[in-house]
Amino acid sequence: MIKASILQVLINQQRRIALKAATIQSHEVTVLYSRYSFYFCSKLHFSLIR
């Protein structure tokens, strides 16, 4: 019983850490995307025109 509760706590901690990492990653991706989306769009636009 004690082992199970310890395991549960560990799983919850891992989940929280993973969630935090995913949030940071998604934020960085959003920043990068907003920074480079105009560049990529203009590049794509020019390649479509040609």
PDB file of N, H, CA, C and O in Angstrom:
ATOM      1  N   MET A   1       0.830  -1.204   0.000  1.00  0.00           N
ATOM      2  CA  MET A   1       0.000   0.000   0.000  1.00  0.00           C
ATOM      3  C   MET A   1       0.869   1.261   0.000  1.00  0.00           C
ATOM      4  O   MET A   1       0.632   2.194  -0.767  1.00  0.00           O
ATOM      5  N   ILE A   2       1.882   1.269   0.878  1.00  0.00           N
ATOM      6  H   ILE A   2       2.074   0.511   1.501  1.00  0.00           H
ATOM      7  CA  ILE A   2       2.773   2.437   0.950  1.00  0.00           C
ATOM      8  C   ILE A   2       3.540   2.586  -0.368  1.00  0.00           C
ATOM      9  O   ILE A   2       3.706   3.693  -0.881  1.00  0.00           O
ATOM     10  N   LYS A   3       4.000   1.458  -0.905  1.00  0.00           N
ATOM     11  H   LYS A   3       3.865   0.559  -0.489  1.00  0.00           H
ATOM     12  CA  LYS A   3       4.728   1.480  -2.178  1.00  0.00           C
ATOM     13  C   LYS A   3       3.874   2.093  -3.282  1.00  0.00           C
ATOM     14  O   LYS A   3       4.358   2.886  -4.090  1.00  0.00           O
ATOM     15  N   ALA A   4       2.600   1.717  -3.306  1.00  0.00           N
ATOM     16  H   ALA A   4       2.207   1.073  -2.650  1.00  0.00           H
ATOM     17  CA  ALA A   4       1.695   2.211  -4.342  1.00  0.00           C
ATOM     18  C   ALA A   4       1.536   3.724  -4.249  1.00  0.00           C
ATOM     19  O   ALA A   4       1.528   4.413  -5.269  1.00  0.00           O
ATOM     20  N   SER A   5       1.409   4.246  -3.024  1.00  0.00           N
ATOM     21  H   SER A   5       1.416   3.686  -2.195  1.00  0.00           H
ATOM     22  CA  SER A   5       1.228   5.694  -2.868  1.00  0.00           C
ATOM     23  C   SER A   5       2.495   6.447  -3.253  1.00  0.00           C
ATOM     24  O   SER A   5       2.427   7.525  -3.843  1.00  0.00           O
ATOM     25  N   ILE A   6       3.657   5.874  -2.918  1.00  0.00           N
ATOM     26  H   ILE A   6       3.713   4.998  -2.439  1.00  0.00           H
ATOM     27  CA  ILE A   6       4.930   6.490  -3.315  1.00  0.00           C
ATOM     28  C   ILE A   6       5.035   6.514  -4.837  1.00  0.00           C
ATOM     29  O   ILE A   6       5.439   7.513  -5.433  1.00  0.00           O
ATOM     30  N   LEU A   7       4.664   5.398  -5.447  1.00  0.00           N
ATOM     31  H   LEU A   7       4.336   4.587  -4.962  1.00  0.00           H
ATOM     32  CA  LEU A   7       4.688   5.302  -6.904  1.00  0.00           C
ATOM     33  C   LEU A   7       3.769   6.351  -7.521  1.00  0.00           C
ATOM     34  O   LEU A   7       4.120   6.994  -8.510  1.00  0.00           O
ATOM     35  N   GLN A   8       2.589   6.515  -6.928  1.00  0.00           N
ATOM     36  H   GLN A   8       2.304   5.992  -6.125  1.00  0.00           H
ATOM     37  CA  GLN A   8       1.619   7.492  -7.421  1.00  0.00           C
ATOM     38  C   GLN A   8       2.197   8.906  -7.357  1.00  0.00           C
ATOM     39  O   GLN A   8       2.052   9.690  -8.295  1.00  0.00           O
ATOM     40  N   VAL A   9       2.857   9.222  -6.233  1.00  0.00           N
ATOM     41  H   VAL A   9       2.975   8.586  -5.471  1.00  0.00           H
ATOM     42  CA  VAL A   9       3.478  10.543  -6.070  1.00  0.00           C
ATOM     43  C   VAL A   9       4.548  10.757  -7.136  1.00  0.00           C
ATOM     44  O   VAL A   9       4.624  11.825  -7.743  1.00  0.00           O
ATOM     45  N   LEU A  10       5.374   9.734  -7.359  1.00  0.00           N
ATOM     46  H   LEU A  10       5.312   8.866  -6.865  1.00  0.00           H
ATOM     47  CA  LEU A  10       6.425   9.830  -8.368  1.00  0.00           C
ATOM     48  C   LEU A  10       5.835  10.045  -9.757  1.00  0.00           C
ATOM     49  O   LEU A  10       6.333  10.862 -10.531  1.00  0.00           O
ATOM     50  N   ILE A  11       4.779   9.312 -10.066  1.00  0.00           N
ATOM     51  H   ILE A  11       4.374   8.648  -9.437  1.00  0.00           H
ATOM     52  CA  ILE A  11       4.124   9.446 -11.368  1.00  0.00           C
ATOM     53  C   ILE A  11       3.562  10.853 -11.531  1.00  0.00           C
ATOM     54  O   ILE A  11       3.688  11.460 -12.595  1.00  0.00           O
ATOM     55  N   ASN A  12       2.941  11.370 -10.468  1.00  0.00           N
ATOM     56  H   ASN A  12       2.839  10.877  -9.604  1.00  0.00           H
ATOM     57  CA  ASN A  12       2.385  12.723 -10.525  1.00  0.00           C
ATOM     58  C   ASN A  12       3.480  13.758 -10.743  1.00  0.00           C
ATOM     59  O   ASN A  12       3.308  14.697 -11.519  1.00  0.00           O
ATOM     60  N   GLN A  13       4.616  13.583 -10.052  1.00  0.00           N
ATOM     61  H   GLN A  13       4.756  12.819  -9.422  1.00  0.00           H
ATOM     62  CA  GLN A  13       5.736  14.510 -10.217  1.00  0.00           C
ATOM     63  C   GLN A  13       6.256  14.472 -11.650  1.00  0.00           C
ATOM     64  O   GLN A  13       6.496  15.516 -12.257  1.00  0.00           O
ATOM     65  N   GLN A  14       6.428  13.268 -12.185  1.00  0.00           N
ATOM     66  H   GLN A  14       6.233  12.420 -11.691  1.00  0.00           H
ATOM     67  CA  GLN A  14       6.900  13.119 -13.561  1.00  0.00           C
ATOM     68  C   GLN A  14       5.951  13.796 -14.536  1.00  0.00           C
ATOM     69  O   GLN A  14       6.379  14.469 -15.474  1.00  0.00           O
ATOM     70  N   ARG A  15       4.653  13.610 -14.302  1.00  0.00           N
ATOM     71  H   ARG A  15       4.305  13.063 -13.541  1.00  0.00           H
ATOM     72  CA  ARG A  15       3.647  14.202 -15.174  1.00  0.00           C
ATOM     73  C   ARG A  15       3.728  15.725 -15.125  1.00  0.00           C
ATOM     74  O   ARG A  15       3.637  16.399 -16.151  1.00  0.00           O
ATOM     75  N   ARG A  16       3.904  16.259 -13.902  1.00  0.00           N
ATOM     76  H   ARG A  16       3.978  15.712 -13.069  1.00  0.00           H
ATOM     77  CA  ARG A  16       3.976  17.711 -13.742  1.00  0.00           C
ATOM     78  C   ARG A  16       5.205  18.265 -14.446  1.00  0.00           C
ATOM     79  O   ARG A  16       5.135  19.294 -15.118  1.00  0.00           O
ATOM     80  N   ILE A  17       6.351  17.565 -14.286  1.00  0.00           N
ATOM     81  H   ILE A  17       6.408  16.730 -13.741  1.00  0.00           H
ATOM     82  CA  ILE A  17       7.592  17.991 -14.937  1.00  0.00           C
ATOM     83  C   ILE A  17       7.434  17.943 -16.454  1.00  0.00           C
ATOM     84  O   ILE A  17       7.839  18.868 -17.158  1.00  0.00           O
ATOM     85  N   ALA A  18       6.846  16.865 -16.946  1.00  0.00           N
ATOM     86  H   ALA A  18       6.517  16.114 -16.374  1.00  0.00           H
ATOM     87  CA  ALA A  18       6.639  16.720 -18.384  1.00  0.00           C
ATOM     88  C   ALA A  18       5.721  17.810 -18.915  1.00  0.00           C
ATOM     89  O   ALA A  18       5.952  18.366 -19.989  1.00  0.00           O
ATOM     90  N   LEU A  19       4.675  18.108 -18.147  1.00  0.00           N
ATOM     91  H   LEU A  19       4.488  17.657 -17.275  1.00  0.00           H
ATOM     92  CA  LEU A  19       3.724  19.141 -18.547  1.00  0.00           C
ATOM     93  C   LEU A  19       4.408  20.499 -18.601  1.00  0.00           C
ATOM     94  O   LEU A  19       4.196  21.274 -19.534  1.00  0.00           O
ATOM     95  N   LYS A  20       5.232  20.784 -17.591  1.00  0.00           N
ATOM     96  H   LYS A  20       5.404  20.155 -16.833  1.00  0.00           H
ATOM     97  CA  LYS A  20       5.955  22.054 -17.545  1.00  0.00           C
ATOM     98  C   LYS A  20       6.896  22.168 -18.737  1.00  0.00           C
ATOM     99  O   LYS A  20       6.972  23.216 -19.377  1.00  0.00           O
ATOM    100  N   ALA A  21       7.613  21.082 -19.033  1.00  0.00           N
ATOM    101  H   ALA A  21       7.550  20.230 -18.513  1.00  0.00           H
ATOM    102  CA  ALA A  21       8.534  21.056 -20.164  1.00  0.00           C
ATOM    103  C   ALA A  21       7.780  21.269 -21.470  1.00  0.00           C
ATOM    104  O   ALA A  21       8.235  22.007 -22.344  1.00  0.00           O
ATOM    105  N   ALA A  22       6.625  20.618 -21.600  1.00  0.00           N
ATOM    106  H   ALA A  22       6.256  20.019 -20.890  1.00  0.00           H
ATOM    107  CA  ALA A  22       5.820  20.757 -22.812  1.00  0.00           C
ATOM    108  C   ALA A  22       5.317  22.187 -22.958  1.00  0.00           C
ATOM    109  O   ALA A  22       5.277  22.722 -24.066  1.00  0.00           O
ATOM    110  N   THR A  23       4.932  22.813 -21.838  1.00  0.00           N
ATOM    111  H   THR A  23       4.964  22.379 -20.938  1.00  0.00           H
ATOM    112  CA  THR A  23       4.449  24.195 -21.879  1.00  0.00           C
ATOM    113  C   THR A  23       5.559  25.124 -22.332  1.00  0.00           C
ATOM    114  O   THR A  23       5.342  25.994 -23.176  1.00  0.00           O
ATOM    115  N   ILE A  24       6.759  24.940 -21.770  1.00  0.00           N
ATOM    116  H   ILE A  24       6.935  24.233 -21.085  1.00  0.00           H
ATOM    117  CA  ILE A  24       7.903  25.775 -22.151  1.00  0.00           C
ATOM    118  C   ILE A  24       8.216  25.572 -23.630  1.00  0.00           C
ATOM    119  O   ILE A  24       8.453  26.531 -24.364  1.00  0.00           O
ATOM    120  N   GLN A  25       8.216  24.299 -24.059  1.00  0.00           N
ATOM    121  H   GLN A  25       8.024  23.520 -23.463  1.00  0.00           H
ATOM    122  CA  GLN A  25       8.508  23.986 -25.454  1.00  0.00           C
ATOM    123  C   GLN A  25       7.497  24.638 -26.387  1.00  0.00           C
ATOM    124  O   GLN A  25       7.875  25.247 -27.388  1.00  0.00           O
ATOM    125  N   SER A  26       6.213  24.511 -26.063  1.00  0.00           N
ATOM    126  H   SER A  26       5.906  24.016 -25.250  1.00  0.00           H
ATOM    127  CA  SER A  26       5.180  25.068 -26.934  1.00  0.00           C
ATOM    128  C   SER A  26       5.288  26.582 -26.984  1.00  0.00           C
ATOM    129  O   SER A  26       5.036  27.188 -28.026  1.00  0.00           O
ATOM    130  N   HIS A  27       5.664  27.207 -25.855  1.00  0.00           N
ATOM    131  H   HIS A  27       5.868  26.715 -25.009  1.00  0.00           H
ATOM    132  CA  HIS A  27       5.835  28.658 -25.835  1.00  0.00           C
ATOM    133  C   HIS A  27       6.989  29.056 -26.745  1.00  0.00           C
ATOM    134  O   HIS A  27       6.871  30.004 -27.521  1.00  0.00           O
ATOM    135  N   GLU A  28       8.108  28.335 -26.654  1.00  0.00           N
ATOM    136  H   GLU A  28       8.205  27.564 -26.023  1.00  0.00           H
ATOM    137  CA  GLU A  28       9.262  28.627 -27.507  1.00  0.00           C
ATOM    138  C   GLU A  28       8.907  28.436 -28.972  1.00  0.00           C
ATOM    139  O   GLU A  28       9.302  29.234 -29.822  1.00  0.00           O
ATOM    140  N   VAL A  29       8.164  27.382 -29.264  1.00  0.00           N
ATOM    141  H   VAL A  29       7.843  26.734 -28.573  1.00  0.00           H
ATOM    142  CA  VAL A  29       7.744  27.120 -30.643  1.00  0.00           C
ATOM    143  C   VAL A  29       6.862  28.255 -31.146  1.00  0.00           C
ATOM    144  O   VAL A  29       6.993  28.690 -32.291  1.00  0.00           O
ATOM    145  N   THR A  30       5.958  28.736 -30.284  1.00  0.00           N
ATOM    146  H   THR A  30       5.852  28.383 -29.354  1.00  0.00           H
ATOM    147  CA  THR A  30       5.074  29.842 -30.665  1.00  0.00           C
ATOM    148  C   THR A  30       5.879  31.086 -30.979  1.00  0.00           C
ATOM    149  O   THR A  30       5.620  31.770 -31.970  1.00  0.00           O
ATOM    150  N   VAL A  31       6.870  31.383 -30.123  1.00  0.00           N
ATOM    151  H   VAL A  31       7.080  30.827 -29.318  1.00  0.00           H
ATOM    152  CA  VAL A  31       7.715  32.564 -30.335  1.00  0.00           C
ATOM    153  C   VAL A  31       8.479  32.425 -31.646  1.00  0.00           C
ATOM    154  O   VAL A  31       8.517  33.350 -32.457  1.00  0.00           O
ATOM    155  N   LEU A  32       9.089  31.250 -31.845  1.00  0.00           N
ATOM    156  H   LEU A  32       9.058  30.499 -31.186  1.00  0.00           H
ATOM    157  CA  LEU A  32       9.846  31.015 -33.074  1.00  0.00           C
ATOM    158  C   LEU A  32       8.936  31.098 -34.290  1.00  0.00           C
ATOM    159  O   LEU A  32       9.301  31.685 -35.309  1.00  0.00           O
ATOM    160  N   TYR A  33       7.754  30.511 -34.181  1.00  0.00           N
ATOM    161  H   TYR A  33       7.457  30.034 -33.354  1.00  0.00           H
ATOM    162  CA  TYR A  33       6.821  30.508 -35.301  1.00  0.00           C
ATOM    163  C   TYR A  33       6.409  31.929 -35.661  1.00  0.00           C
ATOM    164  O   TYR A  33       6.415  32.296 -36.836  1.00  0.00           O
ATOM    165  N   SER A  34       6.050  32.735 -34.658  1.00  0.00           N
ATOM    166  H   SER A  34       6.045  32.437 -33.703  1.00  0.00           H
ATOM    167  CA  SER A  34       5.623  34.108 -34.938  1.00  0.00           C
ATOM    168  C   SER A  34       6.774  34.919 -35.520  1.00  0.00           C
ATOM    169  O   SER A  34       6.558  35.825 -36.324  1.00  0.00           O
ATOM    170  N   ARG A  35       8.007  34.588 -35.107  1.00  0.00           N
ATOM    171  H   ARG A  35       8.182  33.852 -34.453  1.00  0.00           H
ATOM    172  CA  ARG A  35       9.167  35.318 -35.607  1.00  0.00           C
ATOM    173  C   ARG A  35       9.447  34.975 -37.063  1.00  0.00           C
ATOM    174  O   ARG A  35       9.769  35.852 -37.865  1.00  0.00           O
ATOM    175  N   TYR A  36       9.323  33.694 -37.402  1.00  0.00           N
ATOM    176  H   TYR A  36       9.061  32.981 -36.751  1.00  0.00           H
ATOM    177  CA  TYR A  36       9.718  33.245 -38.733  1.00  0.00           C
ATOM    178  C   TYR A  36       8.556  32.988 -39.684  1.00  0.00           C
ATOM    179  O   TYR A  36       8.777  32.702 -40.860  1.00  0.00           O
ATOM    180  N   SER A  37       7.319  33.085 -39.195  1.00  0.00           N
ATOM    181  H   SER A  37       7.139  33.317 -38.239  1.00  0.00           H
ATOM    182  CA  SER A  37       6.177  32.768 -40.058  1.00  0.00           C
ATOM    183  C   SER A  37       6.098  33.729 -41.237  1.00  0.00           C
ATOM    184  O   SER A  37       5.789  33.315 -42.355  1.00  0.00           O
ATOM    185  N   PHE A  38       6.376  35.014 -40.995  1.00  0.00           N
ATOM    186  H   PHE A  38       6.627  35.350 -40.087  1.00  0.00           H
ATOM    187  CA  PHE A  38       6.333  35.985 -42.090  1.00  0.00           C
ATOM    188  C   PHE A  38       7.377  35.638 -43.144  1.00  0.00           C
ATOM    189  O   PHE A  38       7.100  35.672 -44.343  1.00  0.00           O
ATOM    190  N   TYR A  39       8.591  35.301 -42.680  1.00  0.00           N
ATOM    191  H   TYR A  39       8.817  35.274 -41.706  1.00  0.00           H
ATOM    192  CA  TYR A  39       9.670  34.933 -43.590  1.00  0.00           C
ATOM    193  C   TYR A  39       9.295  33.713 -44.424  1.00  0.00           C
ATOM    194  O   TYR A  39       9.468  33.707 -45.642  1.00  0.00           O
ATOM    195  N   PHE A  40       8.776  32.671 -43.752  1.00  0.00           N
ATOM    196  H   PHE A  40       8.636  32.676 -42.762  1.00  0.00           H
ATOM    197  CA  PHE A  40       8.386  31.452 -44.458  1.00  0.00           C
ATOM    198  C   PHE A  40       7.236  31.721 -45.417  1.00  0.00           C
ATOM    199  O   PHE A  40       7.217  31.195 -46.530  1.00  0.00           O
ATOM    200  N   CYS A  41       6.270  32.544 -44.987  1.00  0.00           N
ATOM    201  H   CYS A  41       6.286  32.971 -44.083  1.00  0.00           H
ATOM    202  CA  CYS A  41       5.117  32.841 -45.841  1.00  0.00           C
ATOM    203  C   CYS A  41       5.556  33.577 -47.097  1.00  0.00           C
ATOM    204  O   CYS A  41       5.109  33.253 -48.197  1.00  0.00           O
ATOM    205  N   SER A  42       6.432  34.570 -46.938  1.00  0.00           N
ATOM    206  H   SER A  42       6.795  34.833 -46.044  1.00  0.00           H
ATOM    207  CA  SER A  42       6.893  35.315 -48.105  1.00  0.00           C
ATOM    208  C   SER A  42       7.697  34.416 -49.036  1.00  0.00           C
ATOM    209  O   SER A  42       7.572  34.519 -50.256  1.00  0.00           O
ATOM    210  N   LYS A  43       8.524  33.533 -48.468  1.00  0.00           N
ATOM    211  H   LYS A  43       8.625  33.449 -47.477  1.00  0.00           H
ATOM    212  CA  LYS A  43       9.296  32.593 -49.274  1.00  0.00           C
ATOM    213  C   LYS A  43       8.367  31.667 -50.059  1.00  0.00           C
ATOM    214  O   LYS A  43       8.556  31.444 -51.255  1.00  0.00           O
ATOM    215  N   LEU A  44       7.362  31.133 -49.367  1.00  0.00           N
ATOM    216  H   LEU A  44       7.209  31.314 -48.396  1.00  0.00           H
ATOM    217  CA  LEU A  44       6.396  30.240 -49.993  1.00  0.00           C
ATOM    218  C   LEU A  44       5.629  30.983 -51.081  1.00  0.00           C
ATOM    219  O   LEU A  44       5.394  30.446 -52.164  1.00  0.00           O
ATOM    220  N   HIS A  45       5.243  32.214 -50.788  1.00  0.00           N
ATOM    221  H   HIS A  45       5.433  32.650 -49.909  1.00  0.00           H
ATOM    222  CA  HIS A  45       4.488  33.032 -51.729  1.00  0.00           C
ATOM    223  C   HIS A  45       5.286  33.232 -53.019  1.00  0.00           C
ATOM    224  O   HIS A  45       4.756  33.074 -54.119  1.00  0.00           O
ATOM    225  N   PHE A  46       6.566  33.584 -52.867  1.00  0.00           N
ATOM    226  H   PHE A  46       6.996  33.713 -51.974  1.00  0.00           H
ATOM    227  CA  PHE A  46       7.395  33.805 -54.047  1.00  0.00           C
ATOM    228  C   PHE A  46       7.596  32.518 -54.842  1.00  0.00           C
ATOM    229  O   PHE A  46       7.619  32.543 -56.073  1.00  0.00           O
ATOM    230  N   SER A  47       7.740  31.399 -54.143  1.00  0.00           N
ATOM    231  H   SER A  47       7.720  31.378 -53.144  1.00  0.00           H
ATOM    232  CA  SER A  47       7.930  30.123 -54.845  1.00  0.00           C
ATOM    233  C   SER A  47       6.654  29.721 -55.586  1.00  0.00           C
ATOM    234  O   SER A  47       6.723  29.044 -56.612  1.00  0.00           O
ATOM    235  N   LEU A  48       5.485  30.135 -55.072  1.00  0.00           N
ATOM    236  H   LEU A  48       5.430  30.685 -54.238  1.00  0.00           H
ATOM    237  CA  LEU A  48       4.227  29.836 -55.752  1.00  0.00           C
ATOM    238  C   LEU A  48       4.034  30.729 -56.976  1.00  0.00           C
ATOM    239  O   LEU A  48       3.465  30.296 -57.978  1.00  0.00           O
ATOM    240  N   ILE A  49       4.502  31.967 -56.897  1.00  0.00           N
ATOM    241  H   ILE A  49       4.964  32.319 -56.083  1.00  0.00           H
ATOM    242  CA  ILE A  49       4.352  32.901 -58.022  1.00  0.00           C
ATOM    243  C   ILE A  49       5.163  32.404 -59.220  1.00  0.00           C
ATOM    244  O   ILE A  49       4.673  32.405 -60.349  1.00  0.00           O
ATOM    245  N   ARG A  50       6.407  31.978 -58.968  1.00  0.00           N
ATOM    246  H   ARG A  50       6.805  31.977 -58.050  1.00  0.00           H
ATOM    247  CA  ARG A  50       7.293  31.549 -60.032  1.00  0.00           C
ATOM    248  C   ARG A  50       6.820  30.325 -60.777  1.00  0.00           C
ATOM    249  O   ARG A  50       7.490  29.867 -61.702  1.00  0.00           O
TER     250      ARG A  50
END
